[in-house]
Amino acid sequence: MTKTRLAPLLAALALVSPGAAHAQQKIKLGFINSVTGPEAPIGEALTNGVNLALDDLKKKGIEVTLLRQDDGGKPQVAMSAFEQLAAGDEIPAVVGPYSSAPANAIAKLAQQYKVPLLVPVASKEEITRQGYDWVFRLCAPAHEYAEKLIDAALSFGKPKTIAFVYESTDFGTSVSTLGKDIARKRGLTVVADEAYQKGAPDYRSTLTKIKSLNPDLVFMVSYVADAILLMRQSREVGLSPKAFLGGGAGFDTEQFQGEQQISNDVLSVTQWTPDMAPSAPDFARRYQARFGKRPTYHAATGYEAMMIMAQVVAKVGPDRKKIKDALQSGSWTGIMGPVKFATFEGFTNQNRHQMPVFQYQRGKIVTVFPPQIAKGKPVYPFPGWR
């Protein structure tokens, strides 16, 4: 072939070269999270997961301009943040926020403004039980936290009584209310129902009262600081049930895990573990390498929510209704396992997600329930304080 005939062929091949095929597609999204305030430690995990997703999306040819808003864990601030993002047509969809109170507050705004909202991890039941067709949730709702933990404890032994200690927030109230109902249906007697204002300096009087009732199970629902303080003061007053049940949130954090004197043998429930899906171990390894800490379910749900939303927007464009329709009709498989937003049992656009129960054993996380995915045996009953 002559050089004259070869030149046009080479030019044509250049147009379909691998480099050309991976030209970046640019999209915009909104992201609301708790960057400051009492939930900031968990918000950081969510942010880290999202940042890792942005890197992976770029490798897939999707460059995301992310407009970030800090809600400080406050519903009114979250509503203001959402309205800023929703105004006009610049932002086609929003991911977030972290906690239940802000998420529930902005859900109605998403419906009002007709902006697709994908909630990664807020679990209050009502978020996806109000018939809102513009609101989607990746994580399992609150009843799963309570149901899985109580069923796990019942499978490990024969507890008869249970005490609930929970913060009086949307998340704490939702999980504990459902937990009390599930406990009674399972034949347990609820001997204590103690709500508290988060951030209090001392819970010893409440814990001493619970100790006097000698419950078999103590079910706690708290964010990071309170989870640690409640367990420290449980140790101080000698509260020693057959099992401590931690309702996710602050009980599934690196901060709590690191407090081995109080975290060992505590049972908790989680939205994600590194053995949940084939791609999950690689995510865990890369997260650890980049951020120097293990990824919690908050990081995993943030990552997966951003991956799903960005790929949908890249595929169908910035039209909000097309994004909503694509989220309703699509299905995905990633680090969270299968994801599909469905309408069932009063929920709308809710992913059916199964939650495992794990236990801290000598500073390590061991999945102990349900049996088909368990990686070790539970320590039950609680062996007492060392």
C-alpha positions in Angstrom: 0.0 0.0 0.0 1.4 3.4 -1.0 1.9 6.2 1.5 -0.7 8.2 -0.4 -3.4 5.6 0.1 -2.2 4.7 3.7 -2.6 8.3 5.1 -6.5 8.4 4.9 -6.7 5.0 6.5 -4.6 6.0 9.4 -6.6 9.2 9.9 -9.8 7.2 10.0 -8.4 4.7 12.5 -7.4 7.6 14.7 -11.0 8.7 15.0 -11.9 5.4 16.6 -8.8 4.9 18.7 -9.2 3.9 22.4 -8.2 7.4 23.5 -11.0 9.0 21.4 -13.5 6.5 22.7 -12.9 7.6 26.3 -13.5 11.3 25.8 -15.0 12.7 29.0 -18.7 13.2 29.2 -19.4 16.1 31.6 -22.4 16.2 33.9 -23.5 18.1 37.0 -25.0 16.7 40.2 -25.9 18.1 43.7 -24.6 16.4 46.9 -26.0 17.3 50.4 -24.1 15.9 53.4 -23.3 16.6 57.1 -19.8 18.1 56.7 -20.0 19.9 60.1 -22.0 19.3 63.2 -22.3 16.2 65.4 -22.7 13.8 62.5 -19.6 15.1 60.7 -17.5 11.9 61.5 -20.0 9.8 59.6 -20.5 12.5 57.0 -16.8 12.3 56.3 -17.1 8.6 55.4 -20.0 9.4 53.0 -17.8 12.1 51.4 -14.9 9.7 51.1 -17.1 7.2 49.3 -18.5 9.8 47.0 -15.0 11.1 46.1 -13.8 7.5 45.3 -16.9 7.2 43.0 -16.0 10.4 41.2 -12.6 8.9 40.4 -14.1 5.7 39.2 -16.6 7.5 37.1 -13.9 9.6 35.5 -12.2 6.3 34.5 -15.5 5.3 32.8 -15.5 8.6 30.8 -17.9 10.5 33.1 -16.6 13.7 34.6 -18.9 15.0 37.4 -19.0 18.6 38.5 -20.4 18.1 42.0 -22.1 21.0 43.8 -21.7 20.2 47.5 -23.9 21.5 50.3 -23.4 21.1 54.0 -26.6 20.6 56.1 -24.8 20.4 59.5 -27.2 17.6 60.3 -30.1 20.1 60.5 -33.4 19.7 58.5 -33.9 23.5 57.9 -30.4 23.9 56.6 -30.8 20.8 54.4 -34.0 22.3 52.9 -32.3 25.6 52.1 -29.4 23.7 50.5 -31.8 21.6 48.4 -33.7 24.7 47.2 -30.5 26.3 46.1 -29.6 23.2 44.1 -33.1 22.7 42.7 -33.6 26.3 41.5 -33.5 26.5 37.8 -32.3 23.7 35.5 -28.6 23.6 36.3 -28.7 20.6 38.6 -30.6 17.6 37.2 -30.5 15.4 40.3 -29.3 15.3 43.9 -27.6 12.6 46.0 -27.9 12.8 49.9 -28.2 13.7 52.6 -26.8 11.6 55.4 -29.1 11.5 58.4 -32.9 10.8 58.5 -34.2 14.2 59.7 -32.7 16.2 56.8 -33.5 13.4 54.3 -37.2 13.3 55.4 -37.3 17.1 55.3 -36.0 17.4 51.7 -38.0 14.5 50.4 -41.1 16.6 50.1 -39.1 19.3 48.3 -37.8 16.8 45.8 -41.4 15.9 45.1 -42.4 19.6 45.0 -39.6 20.7 42.6 -39.7 17.4 40.6 -36.0 16.8 41.1 -34.7 13.2 41.4 -33.3 12.6 44.9 -31.3 9.4 45.7 -30.9 8.9 49.4 -27.9 6.7 50.2 -28.3 5.8 53.8 -31.0 7.6 55.8 -33.3 4.9 57.1 -36.4 6.5 58.6 -39.3 4.5 57.3 -41.4 7.5 56.1 -38.8 8.7 53.6 -40.1 6.2 51.0 -43.5 5.6 52.5 -45.2 8.9 51.4 -45.8 8.0 47.8 -43.1 10.3 46.5 -42.2 9.2 43.0 -39.2 11.6 42.8 -37.5 10.1 45.9 -35.3 7.0 45.8 -33.6 5.1 48.6 -30.6 2.8 48.3 -30.3 1.5 51.9 -32.7 -0.7 53.8 -35.3 1.2 56.0 -35.4 1.3 59.8 -37.3 -1.8 60.5 -34.5 -3.9 59.0 -32.1 -2.6 61.6 -34.4 -3.8 64.4 -35.6 -7.0 62.8 -32.2 -8.4 61.9 -30.6 -7.6 65.3 -33.5 -9.1 67.3 -33.8 -12.2 65.1 -30.0 -12.7 65.4 -30.2 -12.5 69.2 -33.1 -15.0 69.3 -31.2 -17.4 67.1 -28.1 -17.3 69.4 -30.0 -18.0 72.7 -33.3 -17.7 74.5 -33.6 -14.1 75.7 -36.9 -13.1 77.3 -36.6 -9.4 78.0 -35.2 -6.4 76.2 -34.5 -2.7 77.0 -34.4 0.1 74.5 -32.1 3.2 74.8 -32.2 5.6 71.9 -31.7 9.2 70.9 -34.9 11.2 70.3 -34.1 11.9 66.6 -35.9 10.7 63.5 -33.5 7.8 63.2 -33.5 6.8 66.9 -37.2 7.1 67.3 -38.0 5.2 64.1 -35.7 2.3 64.7 -36.7 1.9 68.4 -40.4 2.2 67.7 -40.3 -0.5 65.1 -37.9 -2.5 67.3 -40.4 -2.5 70.2 -43.1 -3.7 68.0 -40.9 -6.5 66.5 -39.7 -7.5 69.9 -43.2 -8.0 71.2 -44.2 -9.9 68.1 -41.3 -12.2 68.8 -42.4 -12.8 72.3 -39.9 -10.6 74.1 -41.0 -8.4 77.0 -39.9 -4.7 76.7 -38.8 -3.7 80.3 -37.4 -0.3 79.5 -38.1 2.4 76.9 -35.6 5.2 77.4 -35.3 8.1 75.0 -32.5 10.7 75.5 -31.4 14.0 74.0 -28.3 13.4 72.0 -25.1 15.0 73.2 -25.9 14.7 76.9 -22.7 14.4 79.1 -24.0 11.7 81.4 -26.3 8.7 80.9 -25.4 6.8 84.1 -28.7 7.3 85.9 -30.6 5.8 82.9 -28.1 2.9 82.6 -28.3 2.2 86.3 -32.1 2.1 86.1 -31.8 -0.4 83.2 -29.3 -2.5 85.1 -31.8 -2.8 88.0 -34.3 -4.3 85.5 -31.8 -7.0 84.5 -32.8 -7.2 80.8 -31.4 -10.0 78.6 -30.9 -7.7 75.7 -30.0 -4.0 75.6 -30.8 -2.3 72.2 -29.1 1.1 71.7 -29.7 3.5 68.8 -27.1 6.3 68.7 -24.7 8.2 66.5 -20.9 8.2 67.1 -20.2 10.2 70.3 -23.2 8.9 72.2 -22.6 5.3 71.2 -19.1 5.4 72.7 -20.3 7.3 75.8 -23.2 4.9 76.4 -21.0 1.9 76.3 -18.3 3.5 78.5 -20.8 4.3 81.1 -22.5 0.9 80.8 -19.1 -0.5 81.8 -18.8 1.9 84.6 -22.2 1.0 86.1 -21.7 -2.7 85.5 -24.6 -3.1 83.0 -24.0 -6.6 81.6 -26.9 -8.2 79.6 -26.7 -11.3 77.5 -26.2 -9.1 74.5 -25.6 -5.4 73.6 -27.4 -4.7 70.3 -26.1 -1.6 68.5 -28.5 -0.2 65.8 -25.9 0.6 63.2 -25.0 4.3 62.8 -22.5 5.2 65.6 -21.9 1.5 66.3 -20.6 0.8 62.8 -17.8 3.3 62.8 -14.0 3.1 63.0 -14.2 5.3 66.1 -16.4 2.9 67.9 -14.5 -0.2 66.7 -11.2 1.4 68.0 -12.6 1.5 71.6 -11.9 -2.2 72.1 -12.6 -2.1 75.9 -16.2 -1.3 75.2 -16.8 -2.4 71.6 -15.7 -6.1 71.9 -18.6 -8.5 71.7 -21.1 -5.8 70.8 -23.5 -6.9 68.0 -24.4 -4.4 65.4 -26.2 -4.4 62.0 -24.9 -2.9 58.9 -25.9 -2.0 55.3 -22.6 -3.3 53.9 -19.7 -5.5 54.5 -16.6 -6.2 52.2 -17.9 -9.7 51.5 -21.4 -8.5 50.3 -20.6 -8.6 46.6 -17.8 -9.7 44.2 -16.7 -6.1 43.7 -16.9 -5.2 47.4 -13.4 -6.4 48.5 -11.7 -4.3 45.8 -13.6 -1.2 47.0 -12.6 -1.9 50.6 -8.9 -2.3 49.6 -8.8 0.9 47.6 -10.7 2.8 50.2 -8.3 1.7 52.9 -5.3 2.5 50.7 -6.5 6.0 50.0 -8.0 7.1 53.3 -6.1 5.0 55.8 -9.2 3.5 57.4 -11.8 0.8 56.8 -14.9 1.8 54.8 -18.1 1.7 56.8 -21.5 1.2 55.2 -21.9 5.0 55.1 -18.9 5.2 52.7 -20.2 2.2 50.6 -23.7 3.6 50.2 -22.3 7.1 49.3 -20.1 5.5 46.7 -22.9 3.3 45.2 -25.5 6.1 45.2 -23.1 8.4 43.3 -22.1 5.7 40.8 -25.8 4.9 40.0 -27.0 8.5 39.7 -24.1 9.7 37.6 -24.3 6.8 35.2 -28.0 7.3 34.8 -27.6 11.1 34.1 -24.7 10.4 31.7 -26.9 7.9 29.8 -30.2 9.8 29.5 -29.0 13.4 29.8 -30.1 16.2 32.2 -33.8 15.9 31.7 -35.2 15.4 35.2 -38.2 13.3 34.2 -36.0 11.0 32.0 -33.7 10.5 35.0 -36.6 9.6 37.3 -38.0 7.2 34.7 -34.5 5.6 34.3 -34.1 5.1 38.0 -37.5 3.5 38.3 -37.0 1.1 35.4 -33.3 0.3 35.8 -31.3 -2.2 37.8 -27.6 -2.3 38.8 -25.1 -4.6 40.4 -22.2 -3.1 42.3 -20.5 -3.2 45.7 -24.0 -3.3 47.4 -25.1 -6.3 45.4 -28.2 -6.1 43.3 -30.0 -2.8 43.3 -33.5 -2.1 42.0 -35.9 0.6 43.1 -39.4 -1.0 43.6 -42.8 -0.3 45.1 -43.9 -2.8 47.7 -45.4 -3.0 51.2 -46.2 0.7 51.3 -42.7 1.8 50.1 -42.1 3.7 46.8 -38.8 3.6 44.9 -37.2 1.6 47.7 -34.3 -0.8 47.1 -34.8 -4.3 48.7 -31.6 -4.6 50.6 -30.7 -7.3 53.0 -28.6 -6.3 56.1 -26.1 -8.6 57.8 -25.4 -8.6 61.6 -21.8 -8.5 62.7 -19.9 -8.6 66.0 -16.7 -7.0 67.1 -14.4 -9.8 68.2 -11.0 -8.8 69.5 -11.1 -5.6 67.5 -12.2 -7.3 64.3 -15.5 -7.4 62.5 -17.1 -10.8 62.1 -20.3 -11.4 60.2 -22.4 -13.7 62.4 -25.9 -13.6 61.0 -27.8 -14.7 58.9 -26.2 -18.2 58.8 -25.9 -18.3 55.0 -23.5 -15.4 55.0 -21.9 -15.8 58.5 -18.1 -15.8 58.6 -17.8 -16.8 62.2 -19.7 -17.8 65.4 -21.1 -15.2 67.7 -19.8 -14.7 71.3 -23.1 -15.2 73.2 -23.9 -14.5 75.9 -21.9 -11.4 76.6 -19.0 -12.6 78.7 -19.0 -9.6 81.0 -16.6 -6.6 81.3 -12.9 -7.3 81.4 
